Amino acid sequence: MTDDATTSGSTPIIFDGWRSISVSLYMALIGYSVMVTLPVLSTALVAMLGFTEVQVGRVWGADLGGLSLGAIISSMLVSRLNRRHLVVAGVVLSVTANALCIFSAEYEQVLWLRVAAGMGSGVFTSVAVVTLGGTTKPVRAFNMLLFAFAFSAALQLHILPQLSMNEIYLVFIGTTTGCALFLPWLPTRALNAEELTQQEQSEEDVEDWHVPRILPVICLIAICFTYINIGGYFTYIELAALADGIAKEWIGPLLTGSSMFALVGCGLALLCQRFGMFKPLFVSLFAMAAIVIMLSGGITDINVMVSLFSFTTLWTFVDVYQSAMMAHMDRSGSLIALMPGVQGFGNFIGPNISASVLGAGMGYSVMFVISSSMALVAMFLYIGVFVYMHRRKPAPARAI
């Protein structure tokens, strides 16, 4: 069976093939690499290029804002164009922008180049997420992604602090170029109507996911708020710890070690499937808010360790359920393609809000309070979706 073959009868869904899943996992890992290495990237800009704490938030916020914009562009084109062509365009843009960063050290130049690099990443990351969301079992697919993130993030958080800023850019260039190596494994188009029907018939989920289009849109907004919290917290956690007198020899290994707690989040996500999609989200988002606001009273060796390990666990756990819920609600892929966009936008807003708080002299304590409140907003949005879905009258199934 080729990547472009149509399915009929008992023929497997093309998105469930190991080649399609593998290339999508790799592209997503590379596309999200800035997001998962924000603490060390922020410290690197301060230490190596002399950027201020406020400028750091603006620069990496710009990168993730570019990710958002690239994903939005990709979402408008993914159902119309050959997906492999989109990936090539994204890779070329990202590689070019990262290469130019090697020759630029001025704040404004770096700022705009990071926007361009983020846009390129957003294009191919969006294609990767759509492809994973097209699998028959999206919970499993996104769990595989976040399981892989644990090892990928640990490796990057260990290696990147040992490199110069230019060497970091070269790593970005090399890994992004790798996205083109297995491009023939990537499906070129979305499933057709017959394949979508076959896929629905093979699903085991008992929840009625035929919902009005506004509900997945609300879920996208909730994802954005979740990532405003993640972006603000993760961009400044190392700098905040150092400002409170925590030794770099302590916080550095903690960041690397915390990435492995993503495995715990994956394991918990599998165990909690019997509780449905919503209840685990409510509990995890409330817990995420609690472990962020915990640091507002001051950072110690112990509470930063508890916060980092818990945060990484919950980040992974929440992402599994948010991603799978979007995949169930939007089998056509037109909205799930926006997921990297809203994640990037949240990660653009989060660091910028935090930078503004710090620029106004309010300090890290206020920053952690504001950041944690964003997770609570996401929780209440999901509660609203849950209440609607379980109070509505039964209706004939309809595609969204």
N, C-alpha and C positions, 0 to 999 in steps of 0.2 A: 504493500500500500504506500503510495506516495503522499507527501504532505498535502497535496491538493485534491486527493481523492474524496469523493462524496461517500457518505455512508448510507446503507440501506439494510433493512432487516436486522440481523444480529451483528452487522459490521461495527467494530468499536468506534467510538467518537474520537476524532482525530486529536482533540485537545488532551485526551487521556493518555496518549502515547508517551513513552519515557523520553523520546527525543524532544518533543514539544515542551514537556515539563522541564527537562534539564536546561535547555537554552533559555527558557523563561526565568528559571531560578537564577541562572548566572547573570542575566541582564538586570534583574531586579536587585541583586546583591551589589552590582557595580553602580547602578543608578542611585541607590540609597546610601552609598558609601560616605558621602559628606555628612548625611544626617546622623549616622551611627558613630562618627568620629569627631563630632563637634567639640568636645572638651579639649582634645589634644590639638586640633586645628586652631582653636581659639588661643590656646597658650602659645602655639608656635608663632602666630602672627605678632603677639605681644613681645615674645622673647627674641625673635629673629628679625622682624621688620620694624619693631618699635611702635606698632599701632597701639592706640589707647583702648581701654575696655569698651568704650562706646563704639569706636570704629570697628572693633571685632564683631560686635553684634550686628552692625550694619552690613559688613562684608559677607558674613556667612548667612545672614538673613537674605541678602541679595541673591546668593547662590540658590537658596531654597525657594526664594520667590521666582527665580528663573525656572526652577524645576516645576513649579506650579504652572507658570505660563506655557512651558513646553508641553506639559501634560494636557492642558486645555486645548492647545493647538492639535495635539495628537488625537484627542477624543473627537474632534470635529472631522478628522480625516480617516480614522482607523477603519470605519465601515465602508469607505469609498475607495481608498487606495490600497495597493499592495503593501502589506505590513512590513515586508522586508525592505522596501524602499524607504519607509519611514525610519526604520532602524538605522539604515546607512546614513540618512540625512542627520539624524541625531548624533551619531558617532562622530561624523566629520565636524559638526559644530562644536561638540564638547572637546574633542582632541585639539582643534585649532585654538580655542579659547584658553585651554590649559597650557598649550605651548607658548602662547603670547604672554601668559602670566610669568613665565620664566624670565622674560626680559623687562618686566614691569614691577616696580617696587613702590610707586606712588599710590596713595590711598584711592584717589578717584579712578585711576586706571584699573587698579585691581578690582574695585567695586563693580565696574561695568563689565569687565571680563568674566567675573564670577556670575553675573546675570546670564551672560551668553553660555558659559559652561553648564550652568544649571538648566537652561532651556534645552540644550542638547540632551542632557541626562533625562530630562522630563519626557522627551519624545519617546526614547526607547524604553524607559521605565514604564510608561503608560501602556505600551504594546505588551510588555512582559506581564503586567498585572491583568490586562484584559485576557491574555492567553491562559493564565492560571485560573482566572474566574470562569473561563469557559469549560473547565473540567466538570465531570459529573459529580465529583465529591470535592467541593471547594474548601471545606474545612480541612481536609487532609492536605490539599495542595498548599494552602497558606500556612498550615502547620509545618510542612516541609520547608517552606521559605524561611520561616522564623527560626526553625531548628538550624538551618544553614547559617542564618545571621549570627547565631551564637558563636560559631567558630570563625566566621569571617570577621566579625567585629573584634573578637579577642585577638586575632592575628594582626589586624590593622592597628588596634590600640597599643599593641606591643611594639610593632615595627615603626610606625610613623614618628613617635617621639625621638627616635634615634636618627632621623633623617633631617637634612636641611630642607628649607622651604622649596627649593627648586627640585630636590629629589622627590619630595611629596608630589609635586606636579607631574613628574615623570612617572610615578606609580599610577596616578590617575590616567595618564595618557596610555600607558601600557595595558592596564586592565580594561579600559574602555575599548581600545582597539581589538581586544580579544572577543568582544561581542560579535564581530564580523566573521569569526572563524567558523562558527557552527550555524551560520544564518540559514543554510538550506533546511535545517531541522524545524525552522519556525513556520507554522501555518500562515498562508498568505491572506486568508480571508476569515470572516465570521462564519458560524454555522448557518445553514439555510433553515427554512421553516420545518422541513421534514426532519432534519437532524435535531432541531430544538425539541420537537415533539417526542422523538425517540429518547432524548436525554431526560425529559421530564418523566417519562414512563419508567425509567430505570432508577429514579431517585427514591430513597427510603424515607425522606423527611416527611413527617405528617403535618407540619405547619402549612397553612395556606399562604403561599408567598405571592399570589396574584393580587397585587395591591395597587392603589392609585399612584401615579408617578410622583406625587408630592412626597410620599413617604421615603423613598430612597434619596430624594433631594434633602429631606430633613436629616437623614442619616449622614449624608455628606457634610452637612453643616456641623453635626455632632463630631464627626471625625476631625474637622477643622479645629474645633475648640479643644479636642483632646491633644492635638499637635501644637496648639499655642502653648499649652502647659508643657508638653515635652520639649519644645524648642527653647522656651525660656529657661527651664530647669537644666537641660543638658548642655546648653551653650555655656552657662556660667557656673556649673557646679564645681569645677576644679578651681576656677579663679576665686569663687566665694570661699572655698575651703582654705585656699592659700591666704586669703585676706584675714581669715579668722585664726591664723597661726598654725594650720595643719601642715605638717611636713610634706614636701613634694615626694619624698621617699615612701610616704604612706598612701597618699591619694593616688599616685600614679599606678601602682600595682592594684589598688582597689578598682580603678576604672577598667583595667584589663580583666581582672577576676570577675567583675560584675557582669561582663558580657556573657559569661558562661551560665549565668542564672536565667538567660533566655531559654535554656533547656528545661529549667524548672517550669517556666511559663508554658512551654509547649506541652509538657507532661500534664500539668494541671488542666490545660485546655481540653486534652483528650479525656481526662477523667470526668470533667464537668459537662460533657456533651449531653448526658442524660437529663440535665437540668434545663435544657433548651438554650436558645440564643440570648434571651434578654436578662434573665436573673444573674448569670455570671457577669454580665456587663455592668449591671447596677452595682454589685458588690465590689468589683475590681476598680471601677472608676472612683467610688467613694474612698477605697483604700489608697488609691493613687494620690488623691487630694490630701489625705491625712499624712502620708509619708513625705510629701513635699512641704506642707505647712509646718511639719515638725522641725524643720531647720530654721524657721523664722526666729526661734528663741536663741539661736547661736549654734555654731557647728563644733562638734567634738569628734575625736577619733572614732568613738563608738557610734554616735548617731549618723555620721556620714556613711559609715559602712552599712548600717542597717538600711538607711535611705537608698543608697545606690543599689544594693542587692535586691531590695524590695521593688524599687522603681523599674529595674530591668526585667524582673519577673512579670510585673504587672503590664509593662509596655508590650511585651510579647503576647501575654494572655489577652489583653484588650484587642490587639491587632488581629489575632486569629478570628475573634468573634465579629469585629467590625467588618473585616474583609469578607468573611463567609456570608454575613447577613446581606451585604451589598450584592454578592454574587447570586444569592438566591432570589433577591428582589429584581435583579436586572440581568436576566439571562442573555439579552441581546447584546450587552456589553457597552452600550452607548453612555451609560452613567458610571459604570465601574471604571471606565477609562479615565474618569476624572479623579479617581482616588489619589494617585500620586500628586495631582494638582492641588487638591485640598490639603493633603499632608504637607506639601511644600509651602502652600500659602500659610498654613498654620505655623510652620517652622520659620516662615518669613516674619509673620506678625509677632510671634513669641519673643525671639531675640530683640526685635526692635522695641517692643513694649518694655522689656527688661533693660535695654540700653537707655531708654528714655527715663525710666525710674532711677537708674544709677546716675544718669546725667543731671537729674533734678536733685541729687544729693539725698535721696530717700533711703539708699542703702539696700543691701541684699535681703534684709528681713522683710521689708515691704515687697520686694520683688518675689520672694517665695510665697507670700500670701496671695498676691495677684495671680501668680502662675497656678497655684492650687485651685483657685476659684474657677478656672477654665474647665478643669476636669468635672467639677460639679455641674456646670452648665451643660456639658455633654451628657451627663447622667440624666438630667431632667428632660432633655430632648428625647432620649431613648425611652424614658418612662412614658412620655406623651405618645410615641409611636406604639409602644406596647399596649397602652390603654385603648387606643383606637382599634388596633388589630383584633383585640379580644372582646370588643363591644360591638363591632360591626355585625350587620346581618349577613348571613351566607349569601354569596353571589356567584354566578357562573364564572368559571376560570376565564381570565382574559390576559393577553400579553400586554406588558407595559412598554 
